[in-house]
Amino acid sequence: PYPLAYPTQPLRQHFAPLPVATRTELSMFLGESESRALVLFHHPQIAQVAVKDACASFGSLCYIRPEFHQRGVTFLSYFDLRCAIAAKGGLVAKLGGGSEVATFYSVMLHATQGGVEESRLVVSGLEGERAEAELEALCARYGPLKSLEKIFGEESGGEGALSFVVDFFHVQDARLALSELSASPALLG
């Protein structure tokens, strides 16, 4: 279920002081599935630089959007999914803990991405029994893989051809793989 249709109990305490329109608007950004993007609810009195430093301590930030800092809301994203998972679990303690701070997975705020996950590649038209193992070994050269999923059906290029979805933990690893594999299709056999 992504995004949440209605804020769950932990969210309600952070939503209570906000106007109804703001509560409705924010619920559209929240989700329960792991994501590189987070929404951080915090006390507006916590210095903006302290929030940024705490977030950056978990890894390289793709973006941090403090426009709503005075309302106690900061949107952020990491290049690496593992950093976002660690931040979701650790930001509360870094910023003082208690009911003053909460983190939730969010949708990405990149308007230009069109819903495409940058850490995911689709590789089509591969053939042979070893295609999956060879693709996994090739892609792992660019960085750790979150998953490699075989896809069957018409979109796989027909009988005998296979398609795969390759998920990297880090966006930059996926970008490098896409760049090099697009420039040298012979690498894929």
N, C-alpha and C positions, 0 to 999 in steps of 0.2 A: 504494500500500500504506500504509494509515493506520488504526490505529496499527501500529507495528512489532511483529511477532510475537516476535522475538528481537532483543536489542540487537546492533547492527552493531559492527564492530571498534573504531571510535573510542569507542563507549560502554563497551565492556568494561573499558577501563583505569579509567574512573570508577566502574564498578560493582564492581570487584574487592574493595575494602575493605568494601563494604556486605554485611549479612547476606543470604542467599538470598531470604528472604521480601520484603525491601525491594527487591531487584533485580527480582523478578517484579512487584511492585506498581508500581514506577516505569515499567517497560517499557510498561504499559498506557496511559500518558499521552503517549508519544513518537510522533512521526510524521515523515514525510519531506516532506509537502506544505507549501507556504507557509501560514502561519497567523499571526494576530495574537498568539497565545500562544507563550511560550517556556518551556523549562526550562533553568535555568542551574546547571551543576555548578561548584563553586568550592571552594577550600580553606577549611575552617571558620574558620581564623585570620583571614581577610579580614573586616574590620569590617562589620557589617550596614549601617551608614550609608554606607560606601564602595560596597557592592553597590547599594544603593538609588540613590545619586547617579549611579553609572555607568549604571544602567538608565535613569534619568530624563533623562540627557543626550541620549538619542536621540529623545525626544518624550514626549508626555503618556501616562502610564500609566493603563490601565483598572483594573488591580489589580497588587499585588505581594504575594506570600504568603511571608513569611520564616519560617514555622513550623518549617521543616526546616533553617534556616540552620546550626545547629550540626552537622548531618550533611553540610553542603556542598551543599545543594540549595535553590534558590529558584524558585518558579513566578511568572511575570509575564505581563502582557498589555498591549498598546498599543491605543489607540483607532484608530490608523491602521496599516494593513498595511505601508506603506512604512517606518514607524519600526521595526516588528518585523524586517523584512528587514535594515535597516541595523544594528540591534542584534545580530542573529544574526552578522553579519559583523564587528562592531566591539567587542563586549564582551570578547572574549579579550584584545585589546590594551589596552583601558581598565583591565582588572583585573590586568595584569601579564604576560599571555601564558603561554606554555609549556603543559605538560601539566596544570597546576593548574586550568585553566578551560576549560569547553566549553559551547556552547549548542546546543540542539536545538529544533525546532518541537514544539509540544505541542497537545493538545486544550484547549479552553477549560474553565475550572473553574466556570463559572456553572451551578449546579444548576437554577436557575429557567428557563434558556433552552430546555431540552428539545431540544437539538441544533440549534436554529434559529440560523443565522448572522445576527447583527444588522445586518451591512452589506449584506444582500441583500434586495431587494424583488421581489415577483412582481406584475406588472401584467397583468390579463386583460381580454378583451372588446374589444380595439381593432380597428378596421377601416380599410381603405384602404391604398393603395400607399405612402403617406408615413408610416404609423404608426410605423415604426421610427425614421426620421430625426427626426420630431417628438418622440417619446418621449425620444430621446437628447438633443436640444437642451433639452427641458424639465428632465430630470433633471440635466443638466450645470450648470444654474443653481444647484443645491444643493451641488455640489462635484465634483471629478474622479471619473470612472467608471473602475473597473477593467475592467469588461466589460458588454456588453449582448447577451443571447442570446435569439434567437427560439425559441419552443417551439411545436410543432405537436402535434395529437392531440386526443383527447376533452377533456382538461383545458384546452384552449385556448378552450373555449366553442362549439365546433362550426364548421361550414363558414363561411368568410369572417371569423371572429373570430380574432384573434391574441393570444397571451400571450407575455410577455417576462420574463426574469430580469435584473434590473438589479443589478450589483455595484458598490458604492462602495468606495473605499479606506478612508474614514474612517466609523466608526460614527455619529458625530454628524450627518454629512451625510445618511446614510440615514434616521436618525430624523426629521430635519427634513423631508425629502422625504415620508416616510410620513405625518407629521402634517399637512402642508399639503395633500397630494394626497387624503388621506382626508377632510379637512374641506371640500375644494372639488373634488368629482369632475368639475366642468365643465372644470377645467384639462386633463383628459385628453380632452376632446372629447366 
